Amino acid sequence: MKQDFTLEIHSDNNFSVLNRIVNILNRRRVRIKRLIAHEAEDDFRRGVAVLLLFTTEDMMEKVKHQVEKLIEVEHAVYYAGSDLYCELSAKHNAQAV
């Protein structure tokens, strides 16, 4: 059964990383409801992306593993529900400003 998931990705801030992440999601027909991405406050070479996705838990696990295979990605964590998306996006927005 499809539901909302929050995916938090920490990676290097290189060209086309976000594009490759979106391509992984598009190939698997995962719906992106919201997305926020920015460079880390303390190091411009690092970045964070927080995505609100609509898919199944099985597909979410596959997406997480595929995203972590990207060279630039340090780690990816997903959580069920959309409540955490609001908290993470607010936290990262406050750090980015």
mmCIF file of the C-alpha atoms, coordinates in Angstrom:
data_MODEL
# 
_entry.id   MODEL 
# 
loop_
_atom_site.group_PDB 
_atom_site.id 
_atom_site.type_symbol 
_atom_site.label_atom_id 
_atom_site.label_alt_id 
_atom_site.label_comp_id 
_atom_site.label_asym_id 
_atom_site.label_entity_id 
_atom_site.label_seq_id 
_atom_site.pdbx_PDB_ins_code 
_atom_site.Cartn_x 
_atom_site.Cartn_y 
_atom_site.Cartn_z 
_atom_site.occupancy 
_atom_site.B_iso_or_equiv 
_atom_site.pdbx_formal_charge 
_atom_site.auth_seq_id 
_atom_site.auth_comp_id 
_atom_site.auth_asym_id 
_atom_site.auth_atom_id 
_atom_site.pdbx_PDB_model_num 
ATOM 1  C CA . MET A 1 1  ? 0.000  0.000  0.000   1.00 0.00 ? 1  MET A CA 1 
ATOM 2  C CA . LYS A 1 2  ? 1.369  3.408  -0.960  1.00 0.00 ? 2  LYS A CA 1 
ATOM 3  C CA . GLN A 1 3  ? 1.992  6.015  1.697   1.00 0.00 ? 3  GLN A CA 1 
ATOM 4  C CA . ASP A 1 4  ? 4.155  9.065  2.415   1.00 0.00 ? 4  ASP A CA 1 
ATOM 5  C CA . PHE A 1 5  ? 7.829  8.648  3.278   1.00 0.00 ? 5  PHE A CA 1 
ATOM 6  C CA . THR A 1 6  ? 10.445 11.218 4.233   1.00 0.00 ? 6  THR A CA 1 
ATOM 7  C CA . LEU A 1 7  ? 13.887 10.612 2.702   1.00 0.00 ? 7  LEU A CA 1 
ATOM 8  C CA . GLU A 1 8  ? 16.891 12.523 4.065   1.00 0.00 ? 8  GLU A CA 1 
ATOM 9  C CA . ILE A 1 9  ? 20.076 12.371 1.976   1.00 0.00 ? 9  ILE A CA 1 
ATOM 10 C CA . HIS A 1 10 ? 23.502 13.671 3.004   1.00 0.00 ? 10 HIS A CA 1 
ATOM 11 C CA . SER A 1 11 ? 25.979 13.929 0.144   1.00 0.00 ? 11 SER A CA 1 
ATOM 12 C CA . ASP A 1 12 ? 28.790 15.863 -1.480  1.00 0.00 ? 12 ASP A CA 1 
ATOM 13 C CA . ASN A 1 13 ? 27.643 19.112 -3.065  1.00 0.00 ? 13 ASN A CA 1 
ATOM 14 C CA . ASN A 1 14 ? 28.692 18.208 -6.629  1.00 0.00 ? 14 ASN A CA 1 
ATOM 15 C CA . PHE A 1 15 ? 27.144 18.958 -9.980  1.00 0.00 ? 15 PHE A CA 1 
ATOM 16 C CA . SER A 1 16 ? 24.243 16.722 -11.049 1.00 0.00 ? 16 SER A CA 1 
ATOM 17 C CA . VAL A 1 17 ? 23.903 14.776 -7.765  1.00 0.00 ? 17 VAL A CA 1 
ATOM 18 C CA . LEU A 1 18 ? 20.333 15.990 -7.328  1.00 0.00 ? 18 LEU A CA 1 
ATOM 19 C CA . ASN A 1 19 ? 19.622 15.164 -10.973 1.00 0.00 ? 19 ASN A CA 1 
ATOM 20 C CA . ARG A 1 20 ? 20.805 11.575 -10.502 1.00 0.00 ? 20 ARG A CA 1 
ATOM 21 C CA . ILE A 1 21 ? 18.703 11.196 -7.354  1.00 0.00 ? 21 ILE A CA 1 
ATOM 22 C CA . VAL A 1 22 ? 15.595 12.406 -9.197  1.00 0.00 ? 22 VAL A CA 1 
ATOM 23 C CA . ASN A 1 23 ? 16.376 10.028 -12.086 1.00 0.00 ? 23 ASN A CA 1 
ATOM 24 C CA . ILE A 1 24 ? 16.486 7.084  -9.646  1.00 0.00 ? 24 ILE A CA 1 
ATOM 25 C CA . LEU A 1 25 ? 13.038 8.057  -8.381  1.00 0.00 ? 25 LEU A CA 1 
ATOM 26 C CA . ASN A 1 26 ? 11.616 8.630  -11.868 1.00 0.00 ? 26 ASN A CA 1 
ATOM 27 C CA . ARG A 1 27 ? 12.801 5.256  -13.154 1.00 0.00 ? 27 ARG A CA 1 
ATOM 28 C CA . ARG A 1 28 ? 10.906 3.574  -10.332 1.00 0.00 ? 28 ARG A CA 1 
ATOM 29 C CA . ARG A 1 29 ? 7.797  5.756  -10.753 1.00 0.00 ? 29 ARG A CA 1 
ATOM 30 C CA . VAL A 1 30 ? 8.122  7.168  -7.226  1.00 0.00 ? 30 VAL A CA 1 
ATOM 31 C CA . ARG A 1 31 ? 6.116  10.364 -6.821  1.00 0.00 ? 31 ARG A CA 1 
ATOM 32 C CA . ILE A 1 32 ? 8.013  13.329 -5.383  1.00 0.00 ? 32 ILE A CA 1 
ATOM 33 C CA . LYS A 1 33 ? 5.591  15.462 -3.389  1.00 0.00 ? 33 LYS A CA 1 
ATOM 34 C CA . ARG A 1 34 ? 8.120  17.922 -1.965  1.00 0.00 ? 34 ARG A CA 1 
ATOM 35 C CA . LEU A 1 35 ? 11.851 18.444 -2.127  1.00 0.00 ? 35 LEU A CA 1 
ATOM 36 C CA . ILE A 1 36 ? 14.258 20.790 -0.370  1.00 0.00 ? 36 ILE A CA 1 
ATOM 37 C CA . ALA A 1 37 ? 18.015 20.791 -0.952  1.00 0.00 ? 37 ALA A CA 1 
ATOM 38 C CA . HIS A 1 38 ? 20.850 23.056 0.182   1.00 0.00 ? 38 HIS A CA 1 
ATOM 39 C CA . GLU A 1 39 ? 24.523 23.061 1.030   1.00 0.00 ? 39 GLU A CA 1 
ATOM 40 C CA . ALA A 1 40 ? 25.592 22.412 4.608   1.00 0.00 ? 40 ALA A CA 1 
ATOM 41 C CA . GLU A 1 41 ? 26.079 25.467 6.797   1.00 0.00 ? 41 GLU A CA 1 
ATOM 42 C CA . ASP A 1 42 ? 29.544 24.510 8.044   1.00 0.00 ? 42 ASP A CA 1 
ATOM 43 C CA . ASP A 1 43 ? 30.968 23.077 4.780   1.00 0.00 ? 43 ASP A CA 1 
ATOM 44 C CA . PHE A 1 44 ? 29.985 24.201 1.282   1.00 0.00 ? 44 PHE A CA 1 
ATOM 45 C CA . ARG A 1 45 ? 31.284 20.898 -0.128  1.00 0.00 ? 45 ARG A CA 1 
ATOM 46 C CA . ARG A 1 46 ? 28.482 18.989 1.626   1.00 0.00 ? 46 ARG A CA 1 
ATOM 47 C CA . GLY A 1 47 ? 24.774 19.114 0.957   1.00 0.00 ? 47 GLY A CA 1 
ATOM 48 C CA . VAL A 1 48 ? 21.480 17.845 2.329   1.00 0.00 ? 48 VAL A CA 1 
ATOM 49 C CA . ALA A 1 49 ? 18.282 16.956 0.491   1.00 0.00 ? 49 ALA A CA 1 
ATOM 50 C CA . VAL A 1 50 ? 14.967 16.178 2.193   1.00 0.00 ? 50 VAL A CA 1 
ATOM 51 C CA . LEU A 1 51 ? 12.252 14.641 0.018   1.00 0.00 ? 51 LEU A CA 1 
ATOM 52 C CA . LEU A 1 52 ? 8.627  13.782 0.695   1.00 0.00 ? 52 LEU A CA 1 
ATOM 53 C CA . LEU A 1 53 ? 7.812  10.728 -1.431  1.00 0.00 ? 53 LEU A CA 1 
ATOM 54 C CA . PHE A 1 54 ? 4.660  8.716  -2.110  1.00 0.00 ? 54 PHE A CA 1 
ATOM 55 C CA . THR A 1 55 ? 5.359  5.011  -2.643  1.00 0.00 ? 55 THR A CA 1 
ATOM 56 C CA . THR A 1 56 ? 5.350  1.575  -0.995  1.00 0.00 ? 56 THR A CA 1 
ATOM 57 C CA . GLU A 1 57 ? 7.731  0.580  1.797   1.00 0.00 ? 57 GLU A CA 1 
ATOM 58 C CA . ASP A 1 58 ? 9.305  -2.113 -0.396  1.00 0.00 ? 58 ASP A CA 1 
ATOM 59 C CA . MET A 1 59 ? 10.045 0.408  -3.146  1.00 0.00 ? 59 MET A CA 1 
ATOM 60 C CA . MET A 1 60 ? 11.337 2.890  -0.577  1.00 0.00 ? 60 MET A CA 1 
ATOM 61 C CA . GLU A 1 61 ? 13.907 0.359  0.617   1.00 0.00 ? 61 GLU A CA 1 
ATOM 62 C CA . LYS A 1 62 ? 15.038 -0.239 -2.987  1.00 0.00 ? 62 LYS A CA 1 
ATOM 63 C CA . VAL A 1 63 ? 15.321 3.500  -3.637  1.00 0.00 ? 63 VAL A CA 1 
ATOM 64 C CA . LYS A 1 64 ? 17.347 4.028  -0.452  1.00 0.00 ? 64 LYS A CA 1 
ATOM 65 C CA . HIS A 1 65 ? 19.867 1.361  -1.446  1.00 0.00 ? 65 HIS A CA 1 
ATOM 66 C CA . GLN A 1 66 ? 20.119 2.681  -5.001  1.00 0.00 ? 66 GLN A CA 1 
ATOM 67 C CA . VAL A 1 67 ? 20.685 6.265  -3.801  1.00 0.00 ? 67 VAL A CA 1 
ATOM 68 C CA . GLU A 1 68 ? 23.385 5.100  -1.380  1.00 0.00 ? 68 GLU A CA 1 
ATOM 69 C CA . LYS A 1 69 ? 25.242 3.494  -4.308  1.00 0.00 ? 69 LYS A CA 1 
ATOM 70 C CA . LEU A 1 70 ? 25.920 6.953  -5.748  1.00 0.00 ? 70 LEU A CA 1 
ATOM 71 C CA . ILE A 1 71 ? 29.538 7.868  -5.087  1.00 0.00 ? 71 ILE A CA 1 
ATOM 72 C CA . GLU A 1 72 ? 28.744 11.296 -3.659  1.00 0.00 ? 72 GLU A CA 1 
ATOM 73 C CA . VAL A 1 73 ? 26.098 10.113 -1.185  1.00 0.00 ? 73 VAL A CA 1 
ATOM 74 C CA . GLU A 1 74 ? 27.325 9.618  2.383   1.00 0.00 ? 74 GLU A CA 1 
ATOM 75 C CA . HIS A 1 75 ? 24.094 8.120  3.693   1.00 0.00 ? 75 HIS A CA 1 
ATOM 76 C CA . ALA A 1 76 ? 20.353 8.141  3.199   1.00 0.00 ? 76 ALA A CA 1 
ATOM 77 C CA . VAL A 1 77 ? 17.667 7.583  5.820   1.00 0.00 ? 77 VAL A CA 1 
ATOM 78 C CA . TYR A 1 78 ? 13.935 7.218  5.308   1.00 0.00 ? 78 TYR A CA 1 
ATOM 79 C CA . TYR A 1 79 ? 11.039 7.514  7.720   1.00 0.00 ? 79 TYR A CA 1 
ATOM 80 C CA . ALA A 1 80 ? 7.368  6.634  7.326   1.00 0.00 ? 80 ALA A CA 1 
ATOM 81 C CA . GLY A 1 81 ? 4.975  9.575  7.268   1.00 0.00 ? 81 GLY A CA 1 
ATOM 82 C CA . SER A 1 82 ? 5.120  13.230 6.388   1.00 0.00 ? 82 SER A CA 1 
ATOM 83 C CA . ASP A 1 83 ? 5.370  14.711 9.898   1.00 0.00 ? 83 ASP A CA 1 
ATOM 84 C CA . LEU A 1 84 ? 9.135  14.350 10.004  1.00 0.00 ? 84 LEU A CA 1 
ATOM 85 C CA . TYR A 1 85 ? 9.443  16.077 6.600   1.00 0.00 ? 85 TYR A CA 1 
ATOM 86 C CA . CYS A 1 86 ? 8.057  19.261 8.133   1.00 0.00 ? 86 CYS A CA 1 
ATOM 87 C CA . GLU A 1 87 ? 10.470 19.073 11.063  1.00 0.00 ? 87 GLU A CA 1 
ATOM 88 C CA . LEU A 1 88 ? 13.516 18.292 8.894   1.00 0.00 ? 88 LEU A CA 1 
ATOM 89 C CA . SER A 1 89 ? 12.723 20.940 6.291   1.00 0.00 ? 89 SER A CA 1 
ATOM 90 C CA . ALA A 1 90 ? 12.232 23.552 9.028   1.00 0.00 ? 90 ALA A CA 1 
ATOM 91 C CA . LYS A 1 91 ? 15.508 22.518 10.676  1.00 0.00 ? 91 LYS A CA 1 
ATOM 92 C CA . HIS A 1 92 ? 17.454 22.604 7.409   1.00 0.00 ? 92 HIS A CA 1 
ATOM 93 C CA . ASN A 1 93 ? 15.797 25.872 6.327   1.00 0.00 ? 93 ASN A CA 1 
ATOM 94 C CA . ALA A 1 94 ? 16.914 27.471 9.580   1.00 0.00 ? 94 ALA A CA 1 
ATOM 95 C CA . GLN A 1 95 ? 20.485 26.225 8.987   1.00 0.00 ? 95 GLN A CA 1 
ATOM 96 C CA . ALA A 1 96 ? 20.507 27.442 5.381   1.00 0.00 ? 96 ALA A CA 1 
ATOM 97 C CA . VAL A 1 97 ? 19.433 30.992 6.233   1.00 0.00 ? 97 VAL A CA 1 
# 
